[in-house]
Amino acid sequence: MRHTLRQAFSSGKFVVGFSILAALILIVIVYPLIIRHPPLAIIAEGTFFPPGIYVSSFDVVNTNTTSANTAYILHLPDADAKRIASRLTRDDRLAMRDWLVAYGVPENEIDIEDTAKLLEQWEKAYDPKAKIEGMTIAKRNYYARLDQALKGLLSTNEIIIAAQDPATGALVQKGIINRSDYVNVNQVANVRVLPLGTDNFGRDVLTELVKATAVSLQIGFVAGLIATLIGLTLGLLAGYIGGLVDDVIMFFTNLFTVIPTIVLLILISFSIGQEKRGAFTIAAVIGFTSWVWTTRAVRAQVMSLRNRDHVNLSKLSGHSIPHIIVRDILPYIASYVVMAFILQISTAILAEAGLSILGLGPKTTEVPTLGLMLNWAFIYQAPILGKWWAYLPVILTIALITFSMNLMNTGLDQIFNPALRE
C-alpha cells in the first residue's frame, strides 16, 4: 500500500488533481465552522443582490458621523467624481443625450463628459409629460427614474438628520452629515460581507455554494460507491466463473447498455416523486443505473487474469472461488477499480446536476446541491439578467471537481497502465 501511494504521488497530474480536490474538501469542512449561517436562510428582501460589503444604513447614521465634534473628516480629491459616477453611468449619459437630441437640443451642443453642463441641459429640457415619437412606455419610465436619481447630484449642501419630538410632534434636528464626513466600517454595528451576493430567494450565494458542494460530493461518493461495488461484483463473477453466470450477467449488462442512462434516471426520478427525492435517494438512483461500464471493464480484466499461473496454482491448491477472486485476482485490478471509482464520483456529480436542471433532482426544501443552484438560477433568468454570481461560481465549482478527478484518474492511468508508461 505504501509503495502504491508513493507511486501515485509521483505523478504530477495526480498531485495537481488531488490538491484541487483536497482544497475544495477543506473549504467545505472549515467554512461552516467559521461562518455559522444556515445555507438556505433568506437574509434579503429582494433578489440577486450584487457581491459586496453591506452596511446597515440605520447604524451608519447613528455613528459618530452625525456629531460635528467627533466626525471623521476626509478631504479626498476624487470623492465628488466618484459620487457622481456611481449615480450617473456612461450608459445614463448616452441615454440623456438621446433624449435631449430627440427633444430638439442640437447634438453638437451636448457634451456627455461635462457633467455640470449636461445636468443643466437636462434640468432645463426634461419634461416627463413630453410626448416623443417612437419612445416606448418602458423607456419613458426609465427616464423618469433617472430624473429622480439625478436630483441634487451636484448639491454641496449637507444632509440634516431630524426626528419627531414626541411631545410637540415637530421635527427636531438631531445631526448633520457633510460630504466630507466618513464612517469607520469597524464601528458600524451590522456589516455583512457577501462575496457572491444573494440568489433569487435572497440567500447568501457563497454559504449556499459551500453547502451545495458538500452535498454534491456526498451524492457523488455514495453513487460512485454503489456503482463501483455493483460493477466490481458482477464483473468479477462474470469474468472468473464464465458460462451461464457470464451469459446472464452480460444479458442484463447489454440490456442496460442499450437504454441511455439519462432516460433511466429521468423515468426513475419522476416516478419517485418530488417529496421522496432526498439527496441520498438520488445518489442511490444514480448508483444503480451507472454500473454497466464498470462491469464490462472489470470482466475484461478478470478474463485476462483467470488463466495466469498463480491463479491456476491456487485452483490446484483447492482454494474456493471467493478466496481466489479476493486473494489472487482482486489485488491485480485494485488500481483499476480505484480509477473507476474516481470516474464514477465525477459522473454522478454531473448526473445530479443534469437531473436538477431538469427539475428532477433532490427536493428543494432540505439541502442545496450544485444542480439545484443552477436550476434556481435558470428558472429566475439569472443569465438573461446578467446576474453572473448566481450561476457562474456553481459552474466553475462543478468544472473544478470533475477536472481534478479526471486529472487524478489520468495520473493513475499513466502509472498503472503499462502501455502508457514512458
Stockholm file with secondary structure:
# STOCKHOLM 1.0

chainA/1-422         MRHTLRQAFSSGKFVVGFSILAALILIVIVYPLIIRHPPLAIIAEGTFFPPGIYVSSFDVVNTNTTSANTAYILHLPDADAKRIASRLTRDDRLAMRDWLVAYGVPENEIDIEDTAKLLEQWEKAYDPKAKIEGMTIAKRNYYARLDQALKGLLSTNEIIIAAQDPATGALVQKGIINRSDYVNVNQVANVRVLPLGTDNFGRDVLTELVKATAVSLQIGFVAGLIATLIGLTLGLLAGYIGGLVDDVIMFFTNLFTVIPTIVLLILISFSIGQEKRGAFTIAAVIGFTSWVWTTRAVRAQVMSLRNRDHVNLSKLSGHSIPHIIVRDILPYIASYVVMAFILQISTAILAEAGLSILGLGPKTTEVPTLGLMLNWAFIYQAPILGKWWAYLPVILTIALITFSMNLMNTGLDQIFNPALRE
#=GR chainA/1-422 SS CHHHHHHHTTCHHHHHHHHHHHHHHHHHHHHHHHCCCCTTCBCCSSSCCCSEEEECHHHHHTSGGGCTTTCEECCCTTHHHHHHHHHSCHHHHHHHHHHHHHHTCCGGGCCTTCHHHHHHHHHHHCCTTCCCTTCCHHHHHHHHHHHHHHTTTTCCCCEEEEEECTTTCCEEEEEEECTTEECCGGGCSCEEEETTCBCTTSBBHHHHHHHHHHHHHHHHHHHHHHHHHHHHHHHHHHHHHCHHHHHHHHHHHHHHHHSCHHHHHHHHHHHHCGGGCCHHHHHHHHHHTSCHHHHHHHHHHHHHHTTSHHHHHHHHTTCCHHHIIIIIIHHHHHHHHHHHHHHHHHHHHHHHHHHHHTTCSSCTTTCCCHHHHHHHHHHTTHHHHTCGGGTHHHHHHHHHHHHHHHHHHHHHHHHHCGGGCC
#=GC SS_cons         CHHHHHHHTTCHHHHHHHHHHHHHHHHHHHHHHHCCCCTTCBCCSSSCCCSEEEECHHHHHTSGGGCTTTCEECCCTTHHHHHHHHHSCHHHHHHHHHHHHHHTCCGGGCCTTCHHHHHHHHHHHCCTTCCCTTCCHHHHHHHHHHHHHHTTTTCCCCEEEEEECTTTCCEEEEEEECTTEECCGGGCSCEEEETTCBCTTSBBHHHHHHHHHHHHHHHHHHHHHHHHHHHHHHHHHHHHHCHHHHHHHHHHHHHHHHSCHHHHHHHHHHHHCGGGCCHHHHHHHHHHTSCHHHHHHHHHHHHHHTTSHHHHHHHHTTCCHHHIIIIIIHHHHHHHHHHHHHHHHHHHHHHHHHHHHTTCSSCTTTCCCHHHHHHHHHHTTHHHHTCGGGTHHHHHHHHHHHHHHHHHHHHHHHHHCGGGCC
//
